């Protein structure tokens, strides 16, 4: 996101608000660093903006949420937005169409929606949301059901525009504990995953932070790609829970390894994560690549990804020749 914008010489405000700026930056990074996919993700405020939240866009920094919904009653009065009527949601659809126009089928195109917990927190503010979760879970559930309904509509339009996969970002879930995750998030995320699958696309679930306590539930949503942050101590004890269609994505530390590490450390971290996941892992940082990461370190990251991919391809070829499977 911010790294891609900086690398391509695009101001971050334009990366967020101008579909052409984002698409050209993402495609340039994909082509220069051998990435398999491009994504529409730039910040979590597209849907919040459509719901009426005011968002400030600094020229070269992350957007800022400038006014949450003051009361739970006001949240209960919200209704799903019209995707085409709001610049941020309409812009995301335009980005997907432009990705398809510019790169055809060369890149896997990933759309995005906010998950129910993250979107509630975007609308209400983190502290007030946390209090609501504890004090008024039934009313919170009503709001989250509306959020899920809006997200389903947004998902449908993105897939119709050409998205191969939809990412579901539910970052705040790592802060609420397994019990509340099971009560508020898991089934609603699963409903989004089921909707994505019903439209013939793949689903990607992203929750930042140490998600070790909720990883089994995340896997149970049925999402095809489960993001694993570097704060999760190990993927090893969870790999056996993956269904045949599921893989992890992660988990290299974006700061201490990808930004600040040596090429040797980057290679070692990727190989360790790949072993922990028993090979069922898309090579990625555990969360966003930082804007201060050097091109040299990104080249090292690219190199180990290509090496692992080549090894996997060779192993698949040998297994096929032997009539087995990898």
TANORWO-V678360 format. One record per pair of residues at least 6 apart in sequence whose C-alpha atoms are under 7 Angstrom apart, sorted by the first residue. I is the first residue (numbers start at 1). J is the second residue. If there is no record, write none. Layout:
i->(I	I)
j->(J	J)
This chain:
i->(1	2	2	3	3	3	4	4	4	5	5	5	5	6	8	10	11	11	12	12	12	13	13	13	13	14	15	15	16	16	17	19	19	19	23	23	23	26	27	30	30	30	33	33	34	36	36	37	37	37	38	38	38	38	39	39	39	40	40	40	40	40	41	44	46	46	47	48	48	49	50	50	50	51	53	53	53	54	54	54	55	55	55	55	56	56	56	56	57	57	68	68	68	69	69	69	70	75	76	79	80	80	80	81	83	83	83	84	93	93	96	96	96	97	97	100	108	109	109	109	110	110	110	110	110	111	111	111	111	111	112	112	112	113	113	113	113	114	114	114	115	115	115	115	116	116	116	116	116	117	117	117	117	118	118	118	120	120	121	132	133	141	148	152	152	164	164	165	165	165	166	166	166	167	167	167	168	168	168	169	169	169	170	170	171	171	171	173	173	174	174	174	174	174	178	178	186	186	186	189	190	190	193	193	193	193	196	196	202	203	203	203	204	204	204	204	205	205	205	205	206	206	207	208	208	209	209	210	210	210	211	212	219	219	223	224	224	224	225	225	225	225	226	226	226	227	227	227	228	228	228	228	228	229	229	229	229	230	230	230	230	234	235	235	236	236	239	239	247	247	248	248	248	249	249	249	249	250	250	250	250	250	250	251	251	251	251	252	252	252	252	252	253	253	254	254	254	254	254	254	255	257	257	258	258	258	259	259	259	259	259	263	263	266	267	274	283	315	316	316	319	319)
j->(42	12	291	289	290	291	25	26	29	11	12	15	25	291	25	21	59	60	59	60	61	57	58	59	60	21	21	22	22	42	88	91	94	95	95	98	99	38	38	36	37	38	299	302	302	107	108	107	108	109	107	108	109	110	109	110	111	92	95	110	111	112	112	114	88	89	89	122	123	55	81	86	89	81	67	68	123	65	66	67	63	64	65	66	63	64	65	66	63	64	123	124	125	75	123	124	124	143	143	146	146	149	150	150	89	90	154	90	158	161	161	162	163	161	162	162	164	163	164	165	163	164	165	166	167	158	163	165	166	167	166	167	168	151	167	168	169	168	169	170	168	169	170	189	144	147	148	170	185	170	172	173	185	170	171	172	129	144	129	140	140	184	188	192	195	201	202	201	202	203	202	203	204	203	204	205	204	205	206	205	206	207	206	207	206	207	208	181	207	207	208	209	210	211	213	214	217	218	221	221	221	222	203	221	222	223	202	203	224	223	224	225	223	224	225	226	223	225	226	227	226	227	227	229	287	229	231	229	231	232	232	232	226	242	246	245	246	247	246	247	248	249	247	248	249	248	249	250	248	249	250	251	286	250	251	286	287	251	252	253	286	276	276	277	276	277	277	278	280	281	280	281	282	281	282	283	284	281	282	283	284	285	286	273	284	285	286	269	270	284	285	286	285	286	285	286	287	288	289	290	290	265	266	266	293	297	290	292	293	294	297	297	300	301	304	281	305	326	325	326	325	326)
